[in-house]
Amino acid sequence: MLMLEEVGKQNSKHKARMLIPGCVYNITCSIEEHPGGEEVLLEQVGRDATESLDDVDHSTDTREMLKHYYIRDIHPGDHKNKVLRILGRKSSSA
């Protein structure tokens, strides 16, 4: 499992990873082919793109394509900490 910090470092056109909910995807090979332009994806690499994906009306085919880019889940501790940050709380282990 990957830690969020590791995903955050993979944020270039040549090594592009993003989170969509709690799973890591390697989108490097799809950047230049994205119908909305590569800039749209490059703004999201290295971070959680769930909200951005949901904000745009993506087709079922698009969501199916994500399966081909799946790498693995994020580390469970990072997922818990992320949820706590969203709720405005601090982790008791921090």
C-alpha positions in Angstrom: 0.0 0.0 0.0 1.2 3.5 -0.8 1.3 6.4 1.7 -0.3 9.7 0.7 3.1 11.3 0.9 4.5 9.0 -1.8 1.6 9.7 -4.1 2.0 13.4 -3.6 5.6 13.2 -5.0 4.4 11.5 -8.2 3.0 14.7 -9.7 4.6 15.3 -13.1 3.6 14.6 -16.7 6.1 11.7 -16.7 5.0 10.1 -13.5 1.4 11.0 -12.7 -0.5 9.4 -9.9 -3.8 10.5 -8.4 -6.3 9.3 -5.8 -9.9 8.6 -6.6 -11.5 7.6 -3.6 -8.7 6.0 -1.6 -7.2 4.2 -4.5 -4.1 5.2 -6.4 -4.2 5.4 -10.2 -1.3 5.7 -12.7 -2.7 8.1 -15.3 0.7 8.9 -17.0 -0.2 7.2 -20.3 -3.6 9.0 -20.5 -2.6 12.6 -19.9 -2.0 13.5 -23.5 -5.2 11.8 -24.6 -7.6 13.3 -22.1 -10.5 15.0 -24.0 -10.5 17.9 -21.6 -6.8 18.6 -22.3 -3.7 17.5 -20.4 -3.9 20.6 -18.1 -7.0 19.3 -16.5 -5.3 16.1 -15.3 -2.0 17.8 -14.5 -3.9 20.0 -12.0 -5.0 16.8 -10.2 -1.8 14.6 -10.2 -0.3 13.9 -6.8 -3.5 14.5 -4.9 -7.1 13.3 -4.3 -9.1 13.9 -7.5 -12.4 12.4 -6.3 -14.2 15.7 -6.0 -13.0 16.9 -9.4 -14.0 13.6 -11.1 -17.5 13.9 -9.5 -17.9 17.6 -10.4 -17.6 16.8 -14.1 -20.2 14.6 -15.8 -17.9 11.6 -16.7 -19.4 8.7 -18.6 -19.7 5.1 -17.3 -17.0 4.2 -19.8 -14.6 6.7 -18.2 -15.1 5.2 -14.8 -14.6 1.7 -16.3 -11.3 2.9 -17.8 -10.1 3.8 -14.4 -9.8 0.1 -13.6 -7.0 -0.2 -16.1 -5.0 2.5 -14.3 -5.5 1.1 -10.8 -2.3 0.5 -8.8 -3.4 -0.1 -5.3 -5.2 1.3 -2.3 -3.6 4.0 -0.1 -2.3 3.0 3.3 -5.3 2.5 5.7 -3.7 4.9 8.3 -3.5 7.6 5.7 -7.1 7.1 4.7 -8.2 7.4 8.4 -6.1 10.6 8.8 -7.5 12.1 5.6 -11.0 11.5 6.8 -10.2 13.1 10.2 -8.7 16.1 8.4 -11.8 16.5 6.3 -13.8 16.4 9.5 -11.5 19.0 11.1 -10.0 16.7 13.7 -6.5 15.5 14.5 -5.5 11.9 14.6 -4.8 10.6 18.1 -1.7 9.0 16.8 -0.2 12.2 15.5 
